Amino acid sequence: MTPRDASDANSNRWSDLERPPLNADALRRGLVRAGGLWTGVEVVQSTGSTNSDLVALAAAGKAAEGTVLVAEEQTSGRGRLDRQWTAPARSGLFFSVLLEPGDVPVARWGWLPLLTGVAVATGLSRSAGVDTALKWPNDLLVTVGGEERKAGGILAERAGDNAVIVGVGINVTLREDELPVPQAASLALAGAVTTDRDPLLRAVLRSLEHWYDKWRAAGGAPAASGLQETYAAGCSTLGRVVRAELPGDRSITGEAVAIDGDGRLVLATEDGVQEPVGAGDIVHLRPA
């Protein structure tokens, strides 16, 4: 699906006054600077998936590192395992960024989704006043009525040999009756001090630039950059008994005890074995 630029929005652009459109020009002024990571910010009114669009642009040589593509609405947004991510127009932040960490060993690129989680949680804490916990490997959790619920997610994809596209979806103003599942949430439901998406997006992207620069300066080393320790500190999965549902219909149950140097979740099983999990769905079985 070809994205439509926000400037071409139809007469329904202001149909929901509680959800005004993003200001693309202001975002560019606030984020794009000489020597900075962000080289361009584009806001489109609607598209299937910002990740898919940016992968295609990168493959065609039409997007440089630091390109940010934001959609007011995604009609085919994707999460991990090709799950669908849908939300009303202008109710959240749906964006993808193009990163080219060529000076970092490819073996360490798997830290990029975790790095993005740290950056998003930090940015939202500062701008929205909402504590965001990280569920390994890619979910963003907030607390509503004493219950942890999912308010966002992260999806990273390779784009050729040199680039990674990282997509982020964050529910900002979804109301209870708009939630796709009861376990979902939004920043508004979590008591955010602001739901103005422009400053929220700027805060998240500035935080992402900060952590990405630190990680690259350390050659992608998670310990030296402080990323491993910071992720572990904000990871709500650690300290819980969880079930890891793995490819091939296999599962492991154990206590999540660590994030290792490869970004894997380490489970201590009842057999006394510590088993690292590199991919899979994690089900929290016991509160931390």
N, C-alpha and C positions, 0 to 999 in steps of 0.2 A: 504494500500500500504506500502510495506517495504521500509524504507528510504535507499538510497545508500550513503555511506560515500564519502566525498569530495575527499579523497585520491584515490578513484576508478574512478575518472572522466575520460571521454573518450577524444579522440583527439580534440574534440571541446571545451575543457576547456578554451582555450585562443582565441576563435573565435571572441570575441568582446573585443579588447584591451582597450576600454574605461571602461570596466567592469571586472576588474580582480577579481579572486576568493578571498574569505576571507582566512586569515592565521590562521588556528585553533590553531596551537602551540603558536603563538604570543598572541592570545586572552587568552589562558589558562595562559600563563606567566603573563599577565597583570591583570587578574581578580581573579584567584584562589589563595587564600592565607590562611594561618592558622588563624583561628578565624574570617574569613570573611564569608559573606553570600554565595558567589558563590563557589560551591563544584566541579563543572564539567562543561565544555563547549564542546559540540559536534556540529560539522558542517557536515551536509549531503548535497549531491549534489541536490537531488530532493526527494520530498515526497508529499503526499496528503495534510496533514495538520500537522503542528508541535504541535498544541494543541491536536489533536486526538492521535498522537503518544505518547505525554508525559502523557496524561491521561491513556493510555494503559500501559505504563511503570510503572507509579505509582501504578496502580491496581495490577500489577504483582510483586510489591516490588523491581523493578529494577531501581528506581530513588529516590534519596534522596532530601531533601530540598536544594535549591540552584542549582539544575540542570538546565542548559540552553541548549536548543536545537534550533539550527539555521539551516535554509534551504536556499540554494542558489536559489531554485525555489520551489514554492508550486503549485501543480496542482489542489488542491481542497481546497484552503484557504477559511476560513469562517469568516464572520463578524456577527454582531448581526442579529437575526431573520433568521439565516442560509443563509444570502446573500453570494454570491461568491466574493472572492478577488483574482484577477489574475493579474500577471505582468510578464514581460520577466525575464528570468533567470539573476541573479546577478544585477538586476536593483534597488533593495531595501534591506531593512532589514526585514526579516520575522523570528520571533523567539518566543519561549515560555519559561516560567520559572515556576518552581515548588516551591510553598511557603507553609509552614506549620505554620500558626500563632496560634498555639495551646494555647498560653498564652493570646490571645485576645478573648473576647466574640464573639461568632459566629454572633451575631446581628450586630457587627461592621465590619464584613468581606466585606460587600457591599461597603466599602470605597476603597477596593483594586483597582478597575478599575480607580477610580478618582485619587488615589495616583499614579498609574502608569502614568496617563496623566500628572500630575505635574512633575514627574520624567523625562518623555520623553521631555516635553517642556523645562525644565531646562537644560537637557543634550544637546539638540540640539541648544539651544541658545548659550551655551558656546563653543560647538565644531564646529557648522556649521555657526554660526552667523546669524541664521534665527529665527525671532520671531514666535513662534508657539502658536496659541490661542487654547483654549479648548472649543469645542462645547459639551454641556452636552448631553448624559453622557459619550460618548466614542470616539468622533471624534477629530482628530488633524488637525487644519486649518493653512494654510499659506496664505500670500497675494501675488497675481500675477497680475500685471497690475492694482492695486487698488481694486482688487476683492478677497474676501475670498474664498478659495477653499480647498477641503479636500486632505490632503497628507498622512493621516494615520488613523489607528483605533486600538481599543483595545477590546479584548474579554476575559472575565474571566469565568471559569467553575469550578465547584466543582469536585474534584477527591476523591471519598470516603468521609469518615467523617472528615478527618484530613487535607486535602490538597486543595489548589486552584491552578489551572493552569491559568496563565495570558499570553495571546498571544498578540503580537504587530506586526503590519505591517506598514512599513514606505516606501513610494515611495522616492527613492533617485535620480536616474538619468533618470527617464522617460522623454521622449521628448513629445512635443505636439501631434505628430502623433501616439504615443503609449498609450495615456490616454484612459482608458476604457469608460469614460463619460466626457463631457466638464467641469463638475464641479470639476473634479479631478485635482491634481497638484503633484509636486514633489519638493524636496529641491533644485534641480538644477534650476527649473523654478522660484523658489522664490529667486534666487540669492545667494545660499549658497557659503561660502568662500572655502569650500572643500566638495567633494563628495566621499572622501576616506572612505569606509564603516568600515574599521577596527577601526580607532579612533572614529568614530561616535558611533559604537556599544559599545565600551568601555566606552565612556562618558555617554551614556544612562544607561548602567547597573550599573555604579558607582553611578549615581544619584538615580537610583532605590534602590540600597542598602542603601544609605543615608536616603532616606525618609522612607523606610520600617523599618529601625532601630529606627528612631525617633518615628514612629507610634506605634511600639511594646513597646518601652520604656514607652510610655504614656498609655499603656493598650488599644491601639486602639482609644483613645479619640481624635476626629478630631480637637477640639479646642485647647486642651492642647499640641498637637503635632505640631500645626501651620498649619496642613493640610487644614482645612476648610477655613481659611483666605487666604492661598496661592492659593487654587483652585479657590476661588471666584475672586481673583485679576486677574487670567489669563483666566477666563471663558467669552468667547465672547457672550454667550447666555444671560447673565445678562444685564438688561437694555433695552432689545429688547421686542417688541411685537412678541409672538410666538404662533404657534398652536401645541398643544401636541396631537398626534394621538395615542390613547390608545387602549389596547386590547378590543375586543368586539365592534369594529367599533364606538367607542365613541371618541370625540375630545373636547379639551378645548382650548380656545383662551384667552390670557391675557399677561400682562407684566411679564417677568421673574424678580423677585425682590430679590431672595435669594437662597442660598443652605442651607438647614437645617441640623441639627445634625445627621440625618440619611442619608445624601447625596442626599436627594430628591430636585428636582427643585420646588421652590414655585412660583406659578403664581397668580398675582392679576388680577381678572376678572373684567369686566365692572359692575358686580353686587356688587362689593365691597367685594368679598370673596377672601381670600387667600387660594389657594388649592395646596397642595403638590402633586407632580407627582413623583412616584417611578420608573416607567418604561414606555417606549413609544418612538415613533419617534418625534423629535422636528424639526419643520420647522420655520426658521427665517423669519418673515414677515416684519420687519423694522430694518434698520441699527441702531447700538447702537449710 
